Amino acid sequence: MTVTATATAPTTDNDSSILHQPRAVWAVAFASVIAFMGIGLVDPILKPIGEELDATPSQVSLLFTSYMLVTGIAMLATGAVSSRIGPKKTLLAGLAIIVVFSALAGTSDTVGQIIGFRAGWGLGNALFIATALATIVGAASGGVAKAIILYEAALGIGIATGPLVGGVLGNVSWRGPFFGVAVLMAVAFILIVVMLPATPAPKSARTSLAAPFLALRHRGLLTVAITSLLYNYGFFTLLAYTPFPLDMGTYAIGFIFFGWGLALAISSVFLAPRLQRRFGTLPMMMLALGLFAADLAVMALFTDDKSVLVVCVVLAGLFLGVNNTLITETVMISAPVERSTASAAYSFVRFVGGAAAPWVAGKLGEHNANLPFWVGAACTVAAIGVLATGRRVLAHVDDHDHDPAPHSVEEATAVTVGDAD
């Protein structure tokens, strides 16, 4: 659907500053930072949880698996929920669920309980993330590319600060990070209530539960989703398994993954758009994935050398930051469907498909410390191969003047009505 000239839509002025955004966009972006903190927050406390609750690395890694599996499955319903109750209520429902389940995780006495509560956390995460991305893309000034950069910056900052918060609070108790997330999410909830205008459910056709599956019939979207599924295996191997061979304290792990997240944020905002303009979207995605695969291979070769692992973790942030920005932008323009539907379909495939990675990596690592990194590198190489097969159907993403209008007026105007400018 094309937005008419009379629709209230965000500006697509390429000269607009990425920092010149509506207040509501900044509120959602801040909440996104807090939401993404939950991804890396548990990294520094994986070993302490295993030691105190007598759990193996593969059992502890299920904290990631249950979280991602439920997130991916729930993504299928996010469009249907948002189209019925509106973006604001969907965002608030997601935040409220995270507050409850992160607090419950902090009260757990067994690894099984934490795994279950992390699954509930994943449900709230799905409702929030899918809606937040579509909201920011539809409302931010400066066009789709800058909106994606803003979103990826929020992701990077969240992932970077998550391990720091986890390290500081985890040094007191492994329960601290879970309670910390509950408090921060409660703050984000209040910000959304106050700063995001009421966004009633759209009066147009409601999104069906089948919409994400139907969207995957488009070859371009399916190609990008499978690519992400494969490289996500390497991504979550790095995130969930590396703390075990590093075998350091909570502060050390926190600072190492802070460096990783910081590199990811910097490359998302500053490197990705420059490299994209110079070399093209698909070539840069392939190069970034190739460098990430090589990085994992080096980690496999030198698993016993902690200094090499530390350097490789931080470098991985640079490669992943570039790829994340470009692949997220590609998803939004890869198929003629609602952006929220495209996001739900893409996230379903990558999260559900990648959910096994933390557990498999932990299980393999119990027998051979090097093997998880080799498998992660192989999956990332396979991702490059899949992306290469879709170059023809994705050729349009390298048209740098292509900045499509929002696919629905409701999505485009959901938060711009709160623009203070």
N, C-alpha and C positions, 0 to 999 in steps of 0.2 A: 504494500500500500504506500502510495506517495503522498506526502504531506502537502496540502495546498498552501498558497501564498498567504492565506489569512490565518493559518495555524500559528499558535504561539510556540515557536521552536527555537532551540538554542542557536546562537550564531555559529556560522562555519567560517568565520574570518580567520584565515591562516596566520594573520599577524597578531591575533589575540593572545595575551599572555596566559600561560597555563595556570598562573596564580590568580587570575581574575575570574573568580567563580562565585556563583550564588552561595549564600550562607548555608542553604539546605544541602548543597553538594559537599561542603566542608564537613557538615555534621555526619553525613553518611560515610565520607572518607575516613573521618576519625573513628567511627564505629567499626569500619573495615580494618583499621589498624589493630584495634583491640581483638577483633575476631581472628585475624591472622596470627596474633600472638599465641593463640592456642595451639598452633601447629608445632612450633619449636619450643614451647614452654616446658614440655616434659622431657626434652633431650637431656638436660643436666641431672634429672632425677631418675633416669632409667635404671642405672646401676644401684642407687640407694633403694629403690623400690624392690628390685630383685633380691638384694641382700637382706633387707628387713622382712620381706614377705616370703623369702625362700622360693624364688621363682627363677626359671632359666631365662636366657636372653630371648628365646623364641616366644616364651610365655609373656614376657614383659612387652615384646614388640607387638603383641596383639592389641595393645592400647592404640596403636596407629591403625591396625587392620580393622577393628570394629568401628572406629571413628570414620575411616574412609568408606567402608562398605555401606554403612547406613547413610552417609552423606550422598554417595552416588545413587543409591536407590531412591532416596527422598527427592533427589533432583527431578525425578520424573513428575512429581506432583507439585513442584514449586510454581510452575506456570498456571496450573489449574487453580491453586490456592490464591495466588496473586490476582488472577483475573476475576475472582469472586469476592474477595474481601479488600482488595486494593493494596498497593505497594507498601504504604506506611504500616498497616496492620500486620502485613506479612513480615516486614522487618522487625517489628516489635515482638511478634510471636517468636521469631527465631532467637532474638536476644534473651527473652524471658526463659526459653527452654535451656539455653546455654547457662544462664545464671543458676538455674535449679540443679542441673546435672553436674556442673563443675563443682558446686558446693557439696553435692552428694558424694562425688569422687573423693573429696577431701576427708570425708568421714568414713571411708572404706577401711575394712580390716583384712581383705584378701585381694589378690590380683584379679580374681574373677569378678569381684564387685566393681573394681575400677574399670575393667574392660567393658562391663555392662553399662556403667554410667557414661563412659566415653562414647558408647554407641548412641545413647540419648543425646549427648552433646553434638554428635554428628547430625542428628535430625535438625536441631536448631541451627547448626552451621549451614546446612543446605538451604533452609528457608531464607537465611540472611544473605549469604554470599550470592546466590543466583539473582536475587532481587536487587541487591546493592549494585552489582555490575551493570544490570540493565538500567537502573535508575541514574547512575553516574553518567553512563554513555548517553542516555537520552537528555540529560539536563545540562551537562558541562558545556561551557562556551569554548570555542576554538576548534570544534569538530571532533570526529570519532577518534582520530589518532591521539590527540592531546588528552581526551577523556581516558583512553586506555592507559596512557602514560601515568596519569594521575592515580588510576586504580592500581596499577602495578607498583607505583611508588608506595601506596598505602600497604600493599602486600609486603613489599620489601622491608619497610619500616617495622611492620608488625612482626615479621619473621625474625628481624634483627633484634628487636627489643625483647621478644618472647624468651629466648634463651638467657638473656641478662636477668630478666625478672625471675625466671625459673632458677637461675644460679643463686641469686641473692636470697630468695625466699626458701629455696631448696636446701640451702646451707643450714637453715634453722630446722626445717623439717620437710620431708618429701610432700607433706600435705599442704604446705604453704602456697605453692604455685596454684593449686586448684582453688583455694579460697581467694587468692589474689585475682584470678580470672573472674570469679563470681562478682567481686567488688567492682572491677573495671567494667565489666559488662553491664552492671547496674547503672554505672555512670553513663555509658553509651546509650542505654535505654532512655534515660532522662533527657539526654541531648536530642535524640530523635523525636521524643514527645514534644519538646519545646520548639525545636528549630525546623522540623520538617512539617510543612502544611498538611492538612487533611487531604488524603488522596483516596476518594471513594472508589469502589470497584468500577471498572469501565462499563459503560452501557452497551458497548459493542459485543460481538460474539465472544463467549467465554472460551478459554483455552481448554481443550480436552486432555485427558490423561494420555491419549494416544499420540498427541501432537509431537512430543520429542522423538518417538519411534518413526513417525512419518517424516520428520525432518531428516532423519538419518538415511532416507532414500536418496538424498542429494549426495552425489559422489564426493563433492568437495568437502562437505561437512564431515562425512564419514571418514574420509582420508585423514583430515586433521585430527579427528577424535582418536583414531587408532594410533596415529603418530604419537599423540600425547600419552595414550595408554602405555606404549612401549617405553618412552623416555621417562615416564613417571616411575617405572620400575627402578631405573637407575637413581632417580631423584630421591625416592623414599628409602632406597638402600643406603644412600649417603646419609640421610637424615636419621633413620631409625637404628642403623647398625653401627655406624662409625664410632659412637660413644663407647662401645664395648672394647674394640682394639685400642682405642686411645687410652682407656683405663685411667682417667684423671678425675680430679675433684669437681664438685659442682660449679665452683667459680671458673675453673679453667675451661670446662666444656661450654659454659655460658658465654665466655668471652670469645672462644673459637667460633662458635656458631653466630655470635654477634657480628664478627668479621665477615662471615659468609653472607648473612642477611644484608649487611651494609653494602657489600660488593654487589649483591643482587639488586638492591634499590638504586645504586648509582648507575649500574649498567642499564637498568630498565629506563631510567629517566634521561640519561645523557648519551649513552653509547648507542642504544637501539635505534633511535630515530635518525641519527647521523649515518650509521652504517646502512640502514634501510634505504636512505636517499641515495647513497653512493653505489651500493651493490645490489639492491633489490631485496624484497622480502624473503622469497623462497631460498635464494642462494645463501642469505645470511642465516636463515634458520638451519639449513643443512650444515653450514660451517660451525655454528654454535653447538649443534648436536655432536658434530664430529670431534670438536675440542673437548666436550664434556665426556664423550666415550673414551678419548685418550686419557683424560684426567682420571677416570675410574680405573683404567688399565694400569696407570702408574701406581695408584693406591693398591691394586692387587699385587703388583710386583714388590712393593715396599711396605706391606702391611705391618711389619715389625718395627718400622722406623717411624716413630711418632712425629718427628719434625716434618717428614714428607707428608704424612697424613694431614697435619695442620695446614701446610701450604696448599695442598690439593683441595681441601675443604673450602678455603677462602677463594681460590681460583674458580672453583665450581660455581660460586655465586655470580661471577662475571658472565660466564657462559650461559647459565640458566636465566639470568636477568634479561639478556638480549633475546633469548629464545621465548621466554614467557611473554614478553611484550608483543613480539611479532606474531606468535601463534594465537594469542588472545584477540588481537586485531583481526587476524585472518578468519577466526571463527565468526566474528560479527558480520563479515561480508562474504562468507563462503556459500551461503544458500539464501534464497528468497523467502525467508520465514521471519517471524518475529524474533527480535534479538533475545528476549527472555527464553523463547523456545529453543533457539540455537544454543544458548548457554546451558540450558538444562540437558539437552541431548549430549552435548560435548562433555559436560561434567559427569554425566551418568557413565559414559563409556570409560573415561580416564580414571575416575575414582574407583568404580567397581572393578575394573580390570587391574588397576594398580594396588588394590587392597591387599593382595596376597604378598606383595613385595616385602614388607617388614617382617612378616612371620617366616617366609621362605628364607630371607637373608639371615635371620637369627638362627634358624634351624641348620642351614648350611654352615654358618659360622661356628656352630658348636662342634663340628667335625673338621672343618678346614677354614681357618681365619681368612684366607685369601679369596676363596671361591665366591662369596657374595659379590665382591667387586667385579670379578670376571663376568659373572652373569649379568650384572647391571650394565657393564660396558657392552656386552653382546646385545642386550635388549635395546640399548640406545642406538647401536649401529643398525639394527633392524628397523628402528623408527625412521632413520634416514632413507632406507630403502622404500618404505611405505610412502613417505612424503614424495620421493622421486617419481613414484608411479602416478601421482596425482598432479604433476606439474601442468598438464594441459588444462584440466578442469579448474585449476587454481591460478591460471595465468593472469586473470584480471586483478589479482591482489597486488600486482606490481605496477598498476596504474596509479601513480602517486597523486593524481588529481581526483581520484575516485574517493569521495567521502559521502556515502549514501545518506539520504535523509532518513530519519527514524521511520521504522516500519509501521508505527501507529501514532496518531496524534495524542492519544492518552498517555503513552509512554514518554513522548517528547515533552509534554506539558506537566507531568506529574509533580515535578519539584521546581520547575522554573517559575511557578506562580508565587513562590516564596522568595524570589530574587529581591534582595534589598536595594539593588542599584537603581 
